[in-house]
């Protein structure tokens, strides 16, 4: 085997290993997040929903700003949580698949932008739930493919767009019991995160042609 062939094989092996390691890390983080949500909902059930009102987002209420951080982990019952759990697991895993560090920063931006936007546009309305994160990861995955232009990201973005395009109905206003504001600003947060965390110009043509 030539040195060139050996180098190509080694580069491909390192790339596949890094992808597998990232996939495992992303899975652990997302499963951990969802597990925390279920534990919190169990506690909230026994205290009669008190956590929702104490730590949810309440628009225009200064005390409700604390909900920007905690509201994604609160839900209006186990049915609400179950509806969010599966798409959160799938989209969160795909969002963190290639770069866990960027995934964590993207989560921070989605939570902050989505929460603050909801607080500003929902006067005196209580908002809780991880659906803002779901929409945020959806937007992040789609926009990441456009901004980074990596083949893997483009393929994942197309697949997610086809599989989950129906959730965009959640952006429509005047749906009783649904925070379209949380969905909208979560989606915006995901797109902003993809832009902020995009590859820099010097990274666009990496020396390793087998980079994922």
JOKA-V555387 format. One record per residue. N is the residue number from 1. SS is DSSP state (@ for helix, = for strand, . for the rest). PSI is psi in whole degrees, 0 to 359 (NA if undefined). Layout:
BEGIN
n->{N,N}
ss->{SS,SS}
psi->{PSI,PSI}
END
This chain:
BEGIN
n->{1,2,3,4,5,6,7,8,9,10,11,12,13,14,15,16,17,18,19,20,21,22,23,24,25,26,27,28,29,30,31,32,33,34,35,36,37,38,39,40,41,42,43,44,45,46,47,48,49,50,51,52,53,54,55,56,57,58,59,60,61,62,63,64,65,66,67,68,69,70,71,72,73,74,75,76,77,78,79,80,81,82,83,84,85,86,87,88,89,90,91,92,93,94,95,96,97,98,99,100,101,102,103,104,105,106,107,108,109,110,111,112,113,114,115,116,117,118,119,120,121,122,123,124,125,126,127,128,129,130,131,132,133,134,135,136,137,138,139,140,141,142,143,144,145,146,147,148,149,150,151,152,153,154,155,156,157,158,159,160,161,162,163,164,165,166,167,168,169,170,171,172,173,174,175,176,177,178,179,180,181,182,183,184,185,186,187,188,189,190,191,192,193,194,195,196,197,198,199,200,201,202,203,204,205,206,207,208,209,210,211,212}
ss->{.,.,@,@,@,@,@,@,@,@,@,@,@,@,@,@,@,@,@,@,@,@,@,@,@,@,@,@,@,@,@,@,@,@,@,@,@,@,@,@,@,@,@,@,@,@,.,.,.,@,@,@,@,@,@,.,=,=,=,.,.,@,@,@,@,@,@,@,@,@,@,@,@,.,.,.,.,@,@,@,@,@,@,@,@,@,@,@,@,@,@,@,@,@,@,@,.,.,.,@,@,@,@,@,@,@,@,@,@,@,@,@,@,@,@,@,@,@,@,@,@,.,=,.,.,=,=,.,.,.,@,@,@,@,@,@,@,@,@,@,@,@,@,@,@,@,@,@,.,.,@,@,@,@,@,@,@,@,@,@,@,@,@,@,@,@,@,@,@,@,@,.,.,.,.,.,.,.,.,@,@,@,@,@,@,@,@,@,@,@,@,@,@,@,@,@,.,.,.,.,@,@,@,.,.,.,.,.,.,.,.,.}
psi->{132,160,323,316,320,321,319,316,317,321,317,320,317,320,317,322,319,321,317,319,318,321,317,317,317,318,316,316,313,318,321,318,313,322,318,319,319,321,315,319,325,316,316,326,318,341,16,29,14,329,326,315,336,328,9,169,126,109,136,0,118,324,336,353,336,335,341,322,321,337,323,341,1,146,156,51,166,331,317,315,318,322,330,336,312,309,329,319,313,307,323,318,314,326,327,3,313,328,99,323,314,325,318,317,322,320,317,313,319,314,316,309,316,317,315,318,321,317,320,325,6,70,123,27,133,127,127,164,158,8,331,322,320,311,325,314,324,310,322,315,316,313,328,320,323,318,321,329,34,142,315,316,321,316,315,317,317,316,316,319,319,317,328,15,333,339,344,343,337,354,350,135,172,33,119,130,3,128,90,334,317,320,313,311,335,316,315,318,322,318,317,318,318,323,313,322,10,161,139,162,322,345,351,326,78,153,331,108,352,14,138,NA}
END
